[in-house]
Structures are given as C-alpha cells and as structure tokens.
Amino acid sequence: MKVYKFGGASVRNADGVRNLHKIVGDEQNLFIIVSAMGKTTNALEKVFEGLQKGDKSLSREHIASLRSYHDEIIGDLWHDTTKKLDGVERLFAELEQVAETTVYRTEDAELWYDSIVAFGELISTTIISEYLNYVGLLNHWVDMRHCIRTEQRHKDAGVDLETSTTLLREALKDCREKVFIGQGFIGGAPDGTTTTLGREGSDYSAAIVANILDAESMAVWKDVDGILNADPKIFPDAVQIAELNYLDTIELAYSGAQIIHPKTIKPLQNKNIPLYVRPFGDKRKPGTVIRGLSAPIDVPILIMKKNQVLLTIRSRDLSFVLEEKFATIFSLLERYRIKVNLIHNSAVNLSLCVDSSWHIDEAVAGLHKEGFDVMHISDMELLTIRGYNQELWDKYAIGSNVFVRQSTQTTVRVVRKKR
C-alpha cells in the first residue's frame, strides 16, 4: 500500500483533478488523501464568520459562491455544464442547514468551526472519487470522520491511533476496490461531532493512514519541485534540498516551515516509512525524500512564521522569581489555545511570541486578573535561520524592527515587527 496526499492548490480546478488522475495512472493498493479545493477553506471560514456574527446573508453569499465554483469544476470534468452530483448536492444542503438553523454560542465556536470547514474536504473527495470512477479508475470513498478517532477537542484535535487503527482497517477490509479516497484534516470525536487536526492537517491525516496501513511510502504532491530552503515568495534565492532526515524535518516544521505539518513525521518515523515531497506538475522529477538517515544540509534554511503576537508579561510585584509563576501563565494560555512559538525571559519579564488567535484579548484579560501586566504587540513575524552566516545575521538579525533575538552556534531566531 502507498499513500498519496494532494493539497488544495493541486486540485483547485478541473485540470488539477485530471492531472491527479494522470499521476495515479493505473496504480492499485493506493490510499489517496485530498484537501479542500483551492481556497475553499478560506471561504468556509467566511461562512463560519457569518454564523458568529448572526449574519446569515454573509454565510449564504459564500455558500453560493462555493456552489458556483464547484459546479464549474464538475461541468468541466464531465463536459456538461448542467451536470450535478447527488453526493455534492447533499453536502451543500447540509451546509446550508447548518448556516440557517444553528443557534450559535461563543463557547461552541471551535465545534461549529470544525463542522463547517470540514465540508471542503467532503465535497472535494466526493467530486474526485466520482470522477475517477467515471474515467474507469474504480475506487472506494472513505468518510474519515468515522475512521480517524480524535480526542474530544476541536480545531486542533489529537488522534487516538489505537482506536483509529481498528476503525480504518474495519472500513476497508471487505472492499473490492484497491484504490481509496479519503479526506485530509478531519476526524471524529467520541461524541460523534466532527473535529479537525489543525490547519494544513491533511499531511498528518496521510501519515496516520500510512502508519495504520503499514504503507511502503507516503508522497505529498505539491506545486513546487521539492522542499526548498526558504519560501521563494519571500526569499527569491531559495534552492531545493534533495533529502532530509526525520529529526531535521520536525525541527523545521516546529519553527514554522510550510513544508510539512509538524505532527506528520512521528507516525512515519515509528514505522520507518519514507516521505516523498514531489512536484505535482511533473511526476518524473525526484522531489525531496525524508527518511531516517540523510546527507547533511549544506545551505542555510530560512523560515518565516507570520501572523504573530508578542506578549511581554511582568508580575505587578516585580517578583524576581518569575519561574514560580510559569505554571499559572502557561495553563491560562493553554485554556485559550494560544500556541507559544518562542520564549524569552529576564529577571522580571517573560516575552512570548505566539500565534495570532481569536482568544488573544481573553488571554490578556485573564493574565491581568492573575496579577500580571501585559504588553501586547500585533503584526509581528518570527524568523528562524538555521545555519546562518554573517551576511544573514547582518541582513535579518539586527535593526530597529527587531524586538527579540535568540541565537546558538547554528540557529538564530528573531521576533520582528512586520515591515
């Protein structure tokens, strides 16, 4: 068994879906994980925003836009602009019902977020499964909400691997087809509600499937030739890396590299499954391989993590034993699901670089209530440079927009104001 994962950019239009078919060819014993098409997740977040605000017209507008977008892809694939797929129609009807009838409560925000954005993957995989059957590649559509069991947590759920193993294997055991289509990013909680594994969690979904099915390999098909040492949209001189080991990949992903989801590697490492990052545009190119052992990386790696907030926390009594209060601070941040990406402390200050979140203001209010003064600066960036040299140091690690800098012999991390 092999596992292939295709991202939303790859299947954003009918040509992308046809190229997916070309890549798969006549392969069998294949499990295909697919993300939502194009910018569907962003549009579904607008549907959720309408639910939050009680603005049904906003939700209706974006649902109608999504219908039109997917109808156009279906019409192109079947060469029939009037073509409708019953499965897709049912999913849009469910989405409309959620948007129209839900009684929204703030405390259920993450629950309804997951319920709404999951429709992107459900719709994309329904279209792709139907199309592959239409062109002669028989496959079995798998509802991952019933196969990936997660904890009772929404928007960033952990996976219960033992239960998921039983559920997924049971779902596949009597299937005549040898090609399977499943959704990335989504799962199901013990109470039956839909959960998501965090943004870009489709890579993690594929790794979980590879682990459960003892896959010989996993491949992520992307719109780049392989893993680069930097985002070429930010750093034009980016170059490709031929191979990486599991440990380096985890470190890079944790620092914010958009190459792979941070939780993806462990399920693969546990069973020594190689991960290939390959170009969607040309399957003949080798891409990048990630495995247990690899050649050393001989170029600097630059990772930019945007949409950051810098919190500087100080105890009102100017306590010089701030470490004693770490538990209070981090427990409160966990309560509001604030992800910390960098920690820097002095005698009386604790500076935290965190992801921007809906709950930042609530967390700051909670810290005030616990007796802390908090300085809150938005529009920050976290830049990590592994293997830096003097030129990179001078260019990125100093300047008036740098608020926090941490360095070792090999790595420098800089929290700076967005330019």
Helices and strands as residue ranges (DSSP letters): E 2-6, H 14-24, E 30-34, H 40-53, H 56-78, H 86-101, G 106-108, H 109-134, E 140-142, G 144-146, H 161-172, E 179-183, E 186-188, E 194-196, H 202-212, E 217-222, E 227-228, E 240-241, E 243-245, H 246-255, H 265-269, E 275-279, E 288-291, E 301-315, G 322-325, H 326-335, E 340-345, E 349-355, H 360-369, E 372-386, H 390-392, I 393-397, E 402-407, E 411-417
